[in-house]
Amino acid sequence: MLTRDDVIDIILERLSAPAAPLPARGRLAGDIRGRKFLSEYDIRKQLTVNSQELKIPRDSIISPLAEDWLTLRRIKITRE
């Protein structure tokens, strides 16, 4: 069983590790093309204030929170 100090050590170890390089696919960090799971944060980064539609990959899974957020703002989801 992990102690509180073990958890703190694990977290600090992860935070101090060098960041992994971005994928070599040429996509931007905020680009959702090719993503399998889309969180509410990912979706918010893609939309502007006046967005009415969100285009996502056909096989992507949208988190329940993201679906609720899109429904609340009446944004249409189009799967490509």
C-alpha positions in Angstrom: 0.0 0.0 0.0 1.3 3.4 -0.9 1.8 6.0 1.8 1.2 9.7 1.5 4.9 10.3 1.0 5.1 7.6 -1.7 2.3 9.4 -3.6 4.1 12.7 -3.3 7.3 11.2 -4.5 5.6 9.7 -7.6 3.9 13.0 -8.4 7.1 15.0 -8.1 9.0 12.5 -10.2 6.4 12.7 -13.0 6.4 16.5 -12.8 10.1 16.8 -13.1 10.4 14.3 -16.0 11.0 16.0 -19.4 7.9 16.5 -21.5 7.3 14.0 -24.3 7.7 15.4 -27.8 4.6 16.1 -29.9 3.6 13.4 -32.4 5.3 13.7 -35.7 2.1 13.8 -37.6 2.3 17.5 -38.1 -0.7 18.3 -36.1 -1.0 21.1 -33.5 -1.3 20.3 -29.8 -4.9 21.6 -29.9 -5.9 19.7 -33.1 -8.5 17.0 -32.4 -8.1 15.1 -35.7 -7.0 11.6 -35.1 -7.9 11.7 -31.4 -9.9 8.7 -30.0 -11.2 10.4 -26.8 -12.2 14.0 -26.6 -12.6 15.7 -23.2 -14.5 18.8 -22.5 -11.1 20.7 -22.4 -10.1 19.4 -25.8 -13.4 20.6 -27.3 -13.3 24.0 -25.6 -9.9 24.6 -27.2 -11.3 24.0 -30.7 -14.3 26.3 -30.5 -14.7 30.0 -30.7 -17.3 32.2 -29.0 -19.6 32.1 -32.0 -19.1 28.4 -33.0 -22.3 26.6 -34.0 -20.8 23.3 -35.2 -18.0 21.0 -34.2 -16.4 18.5 -36.6 -14.8 15.5 -35.0 -13.4 12.2 -36.4 -16.1 9.5 -36.9 -14.6 7.0 -34.4 -13.9 9.5 -31.6 -15.5 9.2 -28.2 -16.8 12.3 -26.5 -16.7 12.5 -22.7 -20.1 12.8 -21.0 -19.1 16.2 -19.6 -18.2 17.4 -23.1 -21.5 16.2 -24.5 -23.4 18.1 -21.8 -21.3 21.2 -22.4 -22.0 21.0 -26.2 -25.8 20.4 -25.6 -26.0 23.3 -23.2 -24.5 25.7 -25.8 -26.5 24.2 -28.6 -23.5 23.2 -30.7 -24.1 20.7 -33.4 -21.7 17.7 -33.6 -20.7 16.5 -37.1 -18.7 13.3 -37.4 -16.4 13.0 -40.4 
